[in-house]
Amino acid sequence: MLARIVTLCAALGAALGLAACNTTTTAEIPYPRGDAWLNPAVLAVAASDDYSAWYTGFKPDEPFDVPLVNRALMRPELMRQEVAYTGGEAPGTIVVDIDNRFLYLVQGNGRAMRYGIGVGRNGFAWRGDARIGRKGVWPGWGPTDNMLRINPDLPTFMPGGLENPLGARALYLYQGDRDTLFRIHGTNEPWSIGEAVSSGCVRLLNEDIVDLYERVPVGARVIVRRGMRA
């Protein structure tokens, strides 16, 4: 198992400079920032520069197993959990709170499933009302025209897999019949959860996007907001 995790982390490291609906480089954000640095476990990983410490194993999946993140390295509030919710949206609605870095799946009866997320950098964060137009399992990825203008060295297409910046699942946001080009997706950079580092898309841990994917159908309403109360 350890050998598989080390191999995985080496593969992920090769992908980190690709930036997708993606992030900055590993050199800029090697590990969680802010309060995460108060966690002795995070300090130990940073000192060893051992990416394998971010993973504890794998969840069986097809065609690739989903890497499971070492939760000791993450802030407790970013863990997937059911919470009280008073937003008033219909059950099954996804509500993305950009400022507080949470995604809520409304359950009804004053409850919601809450996921920690990473969001877009200043100037890249999208907000609005959309729907899930389609869903993808270990999806392929290609940069938008704007991404290629910013970074012409990006690959024009990457097949799905552990190195792909969309991770294990993707939910594609549409307004009417128009693809907004924004996604809710997995990530191979677990340290980016809770941060504003992407090119606008909303990212979850791979294991969390798998959970969300299984809970929501195509057509589900998605609301992306700023200024919500935590």
N, C-alpha and C positions, 0 to 999 in steps of 0.2 A: 504493500500500500504506500509506504513512504516513497518508494522509487517512482510510483505513478504520480504522486503529488509533486515531486521534484521535477519530473518530466513535464507535467502540466504547467508548472510555474515558469519553466524555461520557455515553453511555448507562449504563455501569456506575456512574458517579458518582451518577446519578439514583436508582439502585436501592439504594445502600448504606445509606440510612437505614431500609430496610424491615424488617431483622432477621427471620430466618426460623427454621427449623431454622437460624438465621442469626446475625448478629453484633451487636456494638456499632457505633457510628458511625465514619465515616471520621475525624472530628475526634479520636476517642479513640485510634485505631490507624491513622494514615495510612501507616505503613511498618513493616517488621519491627523488633522491639525486641531487647533483649538483645545477644548477640554480633553480630547482623546489623549493628549500628551501627558495627562496626569495619571493615566492608567499604566501601572508598572509593566503589565504584559505587553503593551504597545511599545514602551521604551525598550524592553528586552528584544523585541523583534527588530526595531529600528537599529539597535546596536549591532545585531548580528547580520542585518541586511539579508535575512533568510525569507524569501517569498513563500517557501513551503509552509511556514508557520501560519500563513493566512488560511490554510485549508486543513480540514480534519478528516476528509474522506470524500465519498461520492454517493450520490443517489442514482440508482439505475434509471436510465432513460434511453430513448432511441432517437437518432443513431449514435448519440454520445451520452455518457454518464454526466450528470450535473455535479460539479464540484461544490462541496459544502464548506461554508465559511466558518472559521473559528470565531464564535460569537464573543469570546472573551476580549477580542480586539476591537469591539464595536460598542458604542454608547448604548446603554439599555433602551433608551427611548426610540432608537432606530430599529429595534427588533420588531418583527411582525407580531401584532397583538390585537385583541379585540378591546375596544375602548368605548366610553360613553361618547355620543355624538348628537348634537342638537341642530344640525344644519337644515333639516327639513326637506332634503331632496328625497325622491322616491327610492325605495330599495333597489339595488342593482346599479345605482349611479356611481361612477368614479369621480371623486373630487380631489384635485391635485392642489395642494397648498404650497406654492412655490417658496414663499418666504420662510416657512417653518420646516420645509423639507419633508413633508409627509404626503402620502397618498391614502385617501380613505375610500373604501368600498362600503357604501351605505348598506346596512343590514336591515334597517327598520327597528321599531321598538326602542329608539334612542341609542342604538348601538352601531358601530362600524368596525370593519377590519382595517387596521392602520399599518402601513408599510413605510419604512424609512426610504428616502429617495435621494438621488443626486439630480441637480437641475442645471439649466443653462447659465453660462456666464452672463454678466451684465451686457446688455445689448443683444443677447442671443435667446433669452427666455421667451417662449411663446405663451400666450394666454388667450383664452376664449372658450367657446362652447362647441363641442364636436361630438362625433360618435365613432365607435369602433367600426371601421369599414371592412377590415379583414384582419386575420390573425395568422401568424407564422410560427412554425416549429423549427428551431435551429435555422433561422432565415439567412439568406444571403444579404449582402450589403453593398451598396454603391454610393459614392459621395454625390451630393447635389452639385449643380453647376457653380453655385456660390462657393462651396467648399473647395472645388477645384481651382477657382480663381484665386482663393486665398492660399492654397497649397497645391500647386500643380503636380507635386510628386506623389499624391495619393493614388492608390490603385483604383482603376475604374470599376472593379468588382471584386468582392471576396465571397467565396462560398461559405455556407454555414459551417460552424464548428467552434471549438474551444478558443480559437484565436480571433473569431469574428467579433467586432465591437457591439453587435446587437445581442450577443449572448444566446441563451437557450430559447427564448421566445420573444416575439414582438407583437404589439397591438398597434395597428396603423390608424391614425386619426384622420377622419374625413369630415368635411363640412359639405352637406349635400352629397354630390357625386365627385367632389374635388378632393384629391389627396392633399392634405396640408403639408406633407413631407415631414411631419413631426410624429414621433413614435414614443410609446411606452415600452421599454425593452429591458433585457438583462444586461449585465456588465461583467467583464473580466477584470475589473478594477474595484474590488470591494472597498478599498480605502476611500473611494470617491463618494460613497453614500454619506449624505449629510452635507455635501459640498456643492458649490455652484461652479462647475468646471466643464460642462458639455457644450456642444454647439446648439443647444436648445431643447433636445429631447429629454425625456424623463426616464431615469434608469433605476432599476431595482437590483438587488442581489439576484443571481440566477435562480436560486431556490425559491425566492419570493415571486419572481415573474412567472415561474411555473405554477405556483399556487394561485396567483391572480388569474392567469390564463385559463385555468380550469374552472374558475368561478364565474367568469363573465362571457356572455355570448357576443357574436357579431351584432351590431346595432345598439349596444349599450351606450348610454349617454356618458360623455366625459366633460367635466367642467374644470378648466385650469384657471386658478385664481391667484391673486396677490392680496395681501392685507387681511388674511383670515386670522382669527384668534387661535392660538395653539390649543 
